[in-house]
Structure formats: structure tokens, C-alpha cells
Amino acid sequence: MITQSCKDSLDMISVNDFRVVDRIPRIMNVLGVLSEFEVGEQDDEGVTSPDVSKPRRIIVANQLPIRGHRNEETKEWFFELDKESLVLQLKDGFPANSEVWYVGLLKVDVDKKDQDEVARLLFYMFRCVPVFLTADQKNKYYHGFCKHYLWPLFHYMLPLSPSHGGVRFDRSLWEGYIVANRIFANKVTEILRPHKDSVWVHDYHLMVLPSFLRKRFNRVKLGFFLHSPFPSSEIYMTIPVREEILRSLLNCDLIGFHTFDYARHFLSCCSKMLGIDYQCQRGYIGLDYCGKTISIKILHMGIHMGQLESVLNMEQTATLAKQLKEKFEGKIVMVGVDDLDLLKGISLKFSAMGRLLEMRPELIGKVVLVQIANPARSQGKDVLEVEKETTLVAQQINRKYGYKGYQPIVFINGQVSTLEKAAYYAISECCVVNAVRDGMNLVSYKYTVCRQGSPVLDKALGIDESYPRKSFLIVSEFIGCSPSLSGAYRVNPWDVGAVADAMYVGIQMKDEEKHLRHEKHYKYISSHDVAFWARSFDLDLERACKEHHLKRYYNVGFGLNFRVAAVGTNFRMLTVERVAAAYNNTNSRLILLDYDGTMMPQSAVDKTPRSEVISILDCLCSDPKNVVFIVSGRGRDPLSKWFSPCEKLGISAEHGYFTRWTKNSPWETCSVAMDSDWKKIVQPVMDLYTETTDGSFIEKKESALVWHHQDADPDFGSCQAKELLDHLESVLANEPVVVKRGQQIVEVKPQGVSKGLVVENLVSTMRSQGKSPDFLFCIGDDRSDEDMFESIARLVGNPLTPPIAEVFACTVGHKPTKAKYYVDDTPEVIKLLQGLAAASVGSNHTLEDEDI
């Protein structure tokens, strides 16, 4: 009888041991309920069905944590859990009452006729859902787009030529990548309970999967962690499908990176390509995107301490370590463990060893570099070239400095077990991690733990338990683990001489200092293990999703540009029908319109309103029931010039500092005393930032000075704006002005001037004239317009003032706002005004689309 306890055993499981499959449904339904079993019951063979009451963590990765092989004689498949798989180790960080499910590819190819039976076995025995791809799909997805396009590029290798830096972008490979990601998403859908489960997607293989899942399940808890570097924007922007990948990642609730550098590059790409800026609040980084806050997690993964410690306590490990110690008796051993690929810098490491022996000939015969090369994870010409070059460099150095009984470089090229690696780590004085670029690299962590030893290992090596532990790490500056190892000796792997010097420092360093460095590293590594990493990510994912039920969601866009817009339960899209119905039933209307970003796109170079917009405004103003105002931050001169054809249009310029009710009425100035002496302080400061920020300029208004940076580099412009804001607040602390940062601007204006006061003054004036408004329509797009929305909310909520029957405070775009309505963009604003204009002339038809 087979039970689930077998997953804790090393015994292999055969498909033939699981022949109840005829009664088991092929797949689960969306809710994850098995149609032929009750929860927690066992069938006749003792197989326990999943418990649907438990919360689930669904881990989606390129490969399942399963090892398998097929007996060629009996044609049976045998499977077991891969204890060294990272995705399997994650479960140690999750709550004890949660189930962990896995979705991914198998490491072995399974014939199509066996796939159903294998899938059923893995599903029930290991909670694994295998993804099966055809040979062509796998070649395009994995060997093509992932390993030969994305992987080199994410590691800063541009495909400048077909023979250097991977393959160039190929549309067919990209399509294969999309197909594979969709198949993964389909498998997740089979077991996902969208309102209960959380999904954690891993690495660059599955970067478009979030779009497929989010489109089907708007409220699913969805996290993503990138295990590779995220390249700088200059590198990433070379990808022809760069925006599709970014938007797909932004369909997650939480996106994780190993280091701040990787996260910073991602945030920079979002800013430059999508115009999305991030904010830091109480220790968390967030991106406001379509009404949602996408959280950014920065925490590197760790190793499984318990698993490695158990290996160190094995007699086989101790015996092998003792043999190795005897083999290298009298020699200083340095160790390196790397995959055999062109970014691990093995040949550079060998060259540094040769330089060391050249500079310090007294070390010949006394120092050995043991290099273990794990098999490459991909295949191709580049892997063969790396193997050939690495072997050649090792042979040259061994011939030059070696002799009978001594080889300075011991190159072990092939599969080496964890037990053997642990033994090499344990007897080595120094570990050299020399990769030219790597996402994380845990070799230095494993080395440190192995140097801490164990009772069994200490006994075999003749080490007293009280003996101070010591280790020395040489790590590349370009790997993810480097920032966390403050006691390591950091090197530029391309500087062979510097690496050789670091090796000599490690050889000569006193044991006391090695001990202090080791203690510092071991304390950090043991407390920041893989369980800590998984638990922290899981908790942050829950925090990022805590407001899911407080919002409504709807789908926007097509294909991989798809996204989900989130709005509050009381936040509604404003339709022409809704506002026109209220418009027709009221008799005293106040219409307030922002200009830039609302009636005129921010991206427009020529800000002059089109004749069609003028005709709509003129139509609205001609209705005697209407009072129509443009409320803008712009100066009164350009606004007067642009809207001169609309004789009855009111204008409130410079955020309300100047106001006139019609074209022929005089300009009124707000009651704030005008003292411009502060401009003498502000102008030189803004001039300084303009000179040092290419693309920025100063706008001089009668009441204010505005520094614009929309044409500057997004990152640098934003940084300079923050500095300018701090600078101005400091020098203007005693002046009667306010300094505000808006949409790509920093503005200094007199205190007591705001669009919110414009609303209050206009409503008050209308009431004093016996025309208390019963319809109030206000629309704007940026921070200054939030003052209007806030004032409107106060007016509506004040029981001491006459009520306003119909109120429409509307923002442009999806973002946190005090408005209760929204429209998507400027064309939607024009459609609303078109509808109101049509209602004003008593017509049932709207203006033709081409007129707008």
C-alpha cells in the first residue's frame, strides 16, 4: 500500500505501483476538488486525496523538484523527490498547515503515451503537476529564447554577432516562449483556487505567465522572483518585446530581486518605458500601476542549513574528507565550484592561479586549486568552446608549474555529488568565486557552513570541538551574494593580477582574522537561510494582497499588453449617459475643467486647443444654465489667447491667483498679498538646477515659478526634482510661499493659492447671486486637481450649506484620488464634454467622432 509518507523516503516509486488510475479523473477542476473522493478520505489503495480546506502555496518553476528514470527492460518509470531542489526547500518557510504544490517540467522526457499515467502519479504522490512540451516547443522556449537569448542578455551579453553573446531576437523563439508560458498557466489553472491559494512564479523562464493568470483570475495572490540579474535599462531596452515583458511582470502583486541593484534597474526601466515611478514608504518600495500598488521585494535567497548539516554529519562525508586531507597533506587547498559556462570565469580563475605562482614561486608545490565544474545547464557551441578553453588553460599552467606528484590545478569536470563537494569545502582554506556575472551564487554560503564542521567531521579530521573555525572567501564584485558577505575579499574577476593578490592575502592571513571573518559570515548565513527567505516573501505577498477584496477589477488591453485596473468599490467610470441624465435634470450648473493632461494630452508639443474643442466649450457656455471655467496652473496670457473665441468662458489662471468670469470681465486677483521678493531667492536656485539638468527649463508666471523636467532623463530628472524641492524648502522656510512637487514639475507659489479655493469661491459667488448650483462637474488629472476634489468633498459633506444634487468629481486615469469617478484618457474627456454639449442644444445625437 502506498501512502503520502513515501515522499519522505528515498525509495523510488514506480508507475506500476499506482494502478488505481482508471478511477482517478485526468485533471482537477478549477476549485481543486476531486470529483471521486471526499476530502481527507482514502481510496481502496490508501491514496489520500488533497485537503481542500488547507491554504495552498503553488510554486511554479521551470523544473519540478523530481528526479526520475525509466527502466528500459520493464519500461517502468521511477520517481523520487529531489531534496537539493530549491523549490522543494521553500516549504520549510511556509506555515505548517499549508499545502505546497509544484508546477513545472520534468528533467526527463516522457513518451506521450505515458504522460497521463505519469501525471496522475506525480499529482497524487508528490503534489506535482508536470508540464509536458513537445521537443520543438522545448527547443524554442528553453534552449532558444531562455538560454540563448534572455540568459546572456540578462547577464550583460549583447548579441552583437551570431558568434558572440547568444542569438539575436527571433520572433519564432519568442512565440515559442509565449506558448510554453501559456501551457504552464493552464496547468496552474487546473489546481488553483483563486480566492484561497497564492502562486509564486520563479525566474526568467516564466516572465509572461503572470499575464495569463491575472487575465483569468483578477484577485489571485501572485508573486514573482527573478533569480538572475536584471540588467541596466540600456541593456534591457534592446529587447524588442521589452514592454510586453515589463507589463506582464507588473501583473504580479509582489516582484522579488536578490539585490537592490537588480531592483533599481527594473524600476528604472518601468520609469523610462512606462512612465511609472516608485515610492518608498515605511521600508517598502511600491509602484503605482493601474490603481494597484505593486510591491518590490529585495532579499537574497539562502541555503538549506539542515540539509547541508545532515550531509556533514554523514560518515561517508567524514571518511572522504579525511582521505582528501591526507591526499593534500602539507598543501594549502583553495576550492572553486562552478557551472561550466562562459560567465563563471573559470579560465580567469586559472589564469590568476598561474599569475600567483609566477609572482610567488616559493608557493609552487605548496598550494593547490581544486576546481569542480558542474555540467552546463544548456547545450551549444558556446559551452563546448568554454570547456575547451578552460581545459587548455589548466593544462598549460600544470605543465609550466607542475611536476611529478604535484599539479597546481586539479580540474574535476563532471557530475560531483553534494557529499563530495562538502568534503572538498571542509578541507579548503580558501574558496574562490570568480564569476564575471551571476544572479546570486550560493557556493560561498555552502563553503562557510562546511568550514563550521560537525562532530562527525571534526572527529575524522582530528579537530577539537573548541578549535576556532576559520575560512577565507574571494568573491567577484559582480555576483548577487557579494553585498551580503561583508568579510569577503571582493575582486574584479577581469583583473587577473588583483585575483592573484587576493589568493596570496588568503594564504598569508593570520588565523585570528580568518576566524573573525568566518564567524561574521556564518552567523549571517545560518540566520538567513532558505526558510527565512521563503517565509519573508510569503508574508510580504500576503501584505501586498490584503486589499484585494476592497477593490473592483476590470481588464484593460489585449495580448501581453493586458493589465488589470483596480478601483475602489465606490470608484466608478463616468459615462456620458450617467452625467448627461443628471445634466438634463438640473438648472444651475457649474463645470470646472483642468486643461493640461485633461483636455490636452501631456505629450502634445503644441498646447493650442483645437477648433473642435473650442466649439464644444462655446456650446456649453451658450447655455444660460451653465457656468463653465477653465481652472489651470498656466498663466493668464496664454489661456486668454487660446480661449478668446469663447466669450462666456470663465478662466482661473495660475491655480486661481487670477480669475475672470467672462472674456470681457476684468481679472480678479486673490486676496493674498503679492510680495515677489521671494522670486529673487528662487530664481538663482532654479537656474543652477536647470544648468545641471539637461532638458529642464523654468516657466515664469506672474505669481509663481515652475521648474519643468519632463524632457530630462526620467531617473536624473526625478532625482534633481527631489533635491530642488529640499533645497527650496530650506531657503524659503521664512517666506510666505509653498513649494510643491507635481507631475514632472517643482512649483513655488504664494501661500493661500490653490484650485481648491477656486471651487469654494465660485460656489460661494453663485450662491450669493441666488444661483446655488445643483449640478457640479469637475475634472482634472494631477495633484493640483486633488485640491478641487477635496474642496468638493467638504462642500458636499457640510450640512450647513445648501446641498448640491448632482456632483461629479472625476480624475483622468487610474490612481489614488479623492475623486469618485474616472475616465481613461483625454479622448474620453472630450467624449464627456461632447455629450454635455449635445444635451445643451437639446439634441439626441452627439457630434460626429471626426469633429472631435
Secondary structure, DSSP 8 states (H G I E B T S, - for coil): ---GGGGGS-S-EEGGG-TTGGGS-SS--TT---TTS-TT-B-TT--B---TTS-EEEEEEEE-SEEEEE-TTT--EEEEE-TT-HHHHGGGGS-TT-EEEEEEE-SS---GGGHHHHHHHHHHHH-EEEE---HHHHIIIIIIIIIIIIHHHHTT---SBTTBSS----HHHHHHHHHHHHHHHHHHHHH--TTT-EEEEESGGGTTHHHHHHHH-TT-EEEEE--S----HHHHTT-TTHHHHHHHHTTSSEEEESSHHHHHHHHHHHHHHH---EEEETTEEEEEETTEEEEEEE------HHHHHHHHTSHHHHHHHHHHHHHTTTSEEEEEEEESSTTS-HHHHHHHHHHHHHH-GGGTTTEEEEEEEE--SS-SHHHHHHHHHHHHHHHHHHHHH-BTTB-SEEEEES---HHHHHHHHHH-SEEEE--SSBS---HHHHHHHHHH--HHHHHHHT--TTS-----EEEETTBTTGGG-TTSEEE-TT-HHHHHHHHHHHHHS-HHHHHHHHHHHHHHHHHS-HHHHHHHHHHHHHHHTTTGGGEEEEEESSGGG-EEEEEETT-EE--HHHHHHHHHT-SSEEEEE--BTTTB-TT-S-----HHHHHHHHHHHTSTTEEEEEE-SS-HHHHHHHTTT-TT-EEEEGGGTEEESSTTS--EE-SS---GGGHHHHHHHHHHHHHHSTT-EEEE-SS-EEEE-TTS-HHHHHHHHHHHHHHHHHHTTTSSEEEEEETTEEEEEETT--HHHHHHHHHHHHHHTT---SEEEEEE-SHHHHHHHHHHHHHHH-TTS---SEEEEEEESSSS-S-SEEESSHHHHHHHHHHHHHHHTT-SS---GGG-
